[in-house]
Amino acid sequence: GEVRATGSFRKADSLIGREAGKITLLDILFDLKYDEEDVSVIPIVGFGGIGKTTLAQHIFNDKTVQEHFNIVKWACVSVINNQKEVMGKTLIALSGENYRTMEQIQSKIREAVKDKKFFLVLDDIWDDDRGRWLELFSLLQCGNRGSKIIVTTRSDVVAANVGTIPEAYKLGLLTNEESWSLFQKLAFKEGKEERNPNFAQIGKLIVENCRNVPLAIKVVGSLLYSLHTEKEWEVFRKTQFSKAKLSDHSDIMPVLKLSYDYLPLSLKPCFAYCSLFPKDYKFKSTELVQLWMAQGFVEPLEESLGMEDVGGHYFLELLRRNVFQNVEEDELTNVSSFKMHDLIHDLAQRVAGDEIFIFEGSSVHFTNRLVHVNANSGEALMEDYPSFLHAKNLRSLLINWDSWGITKVPLKKVVLGFRSLRVLDSWGIEVIPNSIGRLIHLRYINFSNSDIKYLPSGITRL
């Protein structure tokens, strides 16, 4: 279920202005005339930041939906044009399983939905090749009659390719009233607005510039919450915000960039570091804080506070500024996880520049400018290995040796090649070389998804 984040801030009810949309879509989901088809596909279409995912989440979490279907699953397929990867992600969502070959993936998808009435959300489809969609759709048609798929997409072409209902659900902009209501929830401390009507006056001018785009309002509202005086609001409106005025509703990057510009200096590298993880990654605050600490990003201001406390405060501050969203709580472990909106992720990638790289394809040339590398996904080719060792200044290496197709891991070469490593998160290894003790800067090590029989004595030198 959806759990509200707690903290020293109020979280906006993200369904503002979307109540009618939710009712309309639920009506379509339960409309018996669509049950005559085996599987119906309902597209939600609109540009980035308009609130497609938020609306789909509210439907996904609705009790009536959860109870009506045998399986209720969510797959995020953001910015993927690779058929095998889209199918792979769909299979992981449906069954939690991961397979290498296309044949295995396809037969397992059929198996997962066979004889079941399922509800599946495919979030953020970009691939507009109708043939590839029909191939995936034919696998899902093994589900029982009355199964439903909601697809969210920015593209009218995709919506036309996938939809089986007469027309896609187009998500429009908020009204002026809804925009103001959303902004108020985020920007004003209790009573601030009533005590000083000037804040409301400046706020209304700022909201006008957000052009009724929910993500822009959320980001700017959260930012203004941390500016306390009327003068700061006025300066923000006149200097910064006029530069980032939205000329085109569909490009809100200039407004999002403001949220980065206004981050405290200590939080900027922490924010950029989040781009080391792929889109739709589930962040856990404790894991992220440990990685920040390993990189030396966390600096306690007073001795009484531990590093974890300060790092936790950094995380809450980014959460309050709407950098993270979709708080979910795992009832078994009681650990919360968070995601990043894909446009915020684009911003993190932009500010990180060429220091951070997520290895997803099979051809890349590593240079000595690279500082942090994630090679956890994508089937890599070993021809790249020699160029991989050019990244002499590497400080973070997240690597899944299985997906690199290596049987005997040359971890020794990694140890000798990357002496500056602070973070080593390594999957699928069997032997740790004794030379690991030479990584004197290493502060975070994770071998939890590996088949290690014993630890070498060299590890005690770390």
C-alpha positions, 0 to 999 in steps of 0.5 A: 500500500501507499504509506505517507512519509513522516517527517517535519513537513507536510506531503501534498496529496498528489491526487489534487485535480485528478479525482475525476480522472481516477473515477473515470478510469476505474469506471473503464476498468470495471465496465463489463463491456470491456470484459468481452475482450480477453485483455483490454489496454487503457492508455493514459497519455500526457507529457512528462511531469503532468502526473500520469504515474501518480494517477496510475498509482492511485488506481493501482493502490485502490482497494477495489482494484486490488481485490478484483484481480488475481494478480495486480502488478507494476512494471516501469519500462522507462526510456527502453527501446529494447524489446527483450528488456521490456519483456524482461522487466514485464516478467520480473514484475509478474513473477519476480523471475529473471531469464537470459534468453528471449525464448525463456522470457516469452514462455515464462510471461505466458506461464505467469498470466495463464488462467489468471485475471490480471491487472498490469501497469506498464509505466512510461512506454516509449517504444512506438514500434507496433509490431514489437508491442503486438508481440508482447501483447500476444503473450499477455493475451494468455490471461483470463477474460477481463484482464486489464493493462494500463499503459502510461506514455508521453506519445500519442503514437504509442497510445494509438498502437496499444489502446483497445478502448475507443480513445486514450485517456488524455491527462490535461493540465491542472486548473488555476484553482487546483494549481494554487491548492497544490502549491499552498499545501507544499509552500506554506507553513501553518498560518504563514499565508494568513499572517502575511498576505504578501506571501500569497500575492508573490506565490500566486505570481510564481504559480502562474509561471508553473503553467499548471504542471503538477511536477513544476508546482511540487518542486517549486512549492517545496523549494519555497518552503525552505525560504523563510522571508518575503524578501527571499520569495520576491528575489526568487520570483524576480531573478531566478524564476523569470529565467526559468519561465516555462515557454512550453508546458512540456519542457519543465527542465529549466524549473527543475534545474532551479531546485538543484541550484537552490540545494545547500552545497552539501546536498548537491553531490548527494543528489548527483550521486543518485544518478548512479542508479537506473530509472525506477530504482528503489532507493533505501535511505540507509543504503544511500546514506552509507554510500554518501558517507563512503564518498565523503559527502557527509560532514557532521557540523557538531561532534554530538551528531553521528555521521548516520544522523547527518546523512539521514537529515540530508536524505529527509531534506531531499525527500522534503524537496520532492527529489524522492517520491512514492514512499513504500513500506515493506511490511516484513522488514519495516524498511521504506523505499523511495523512487525518483521521478524520471525527469528528476533523474534526468536532471541528476544525470545532467548535473553529474556530467560524465563522472557517473556512468550506468553501463547498460549497453555493450559498447562504451569507452571508459575514460579517466574522467569516470568516477562512479560506474554501475555495471549491474545490468545489461549483458556486457561484452568482454572486449570492453574490459581493457578500456574499462581499466582506463578509468583509473580514478574510479571511486564507486564500482557496482558490478554484476559479474554474472551479466558480464559473462565472466566465469572466473572473475579477474577481481585481482585486476580490478583491485590492482587497477582501481586503487582509489575505490571507496565503494565496491558492490560486487555480485556473482563472485566466488573468490576474493583475492588477497590483494583486496587489502591494497584498497586502502580507501575502501569504505563500503563493501558488499558481496552479499549476492555472491557465492564466496566460500571464505574471506582472505586474510588480506581483508583485515588490512582494510 
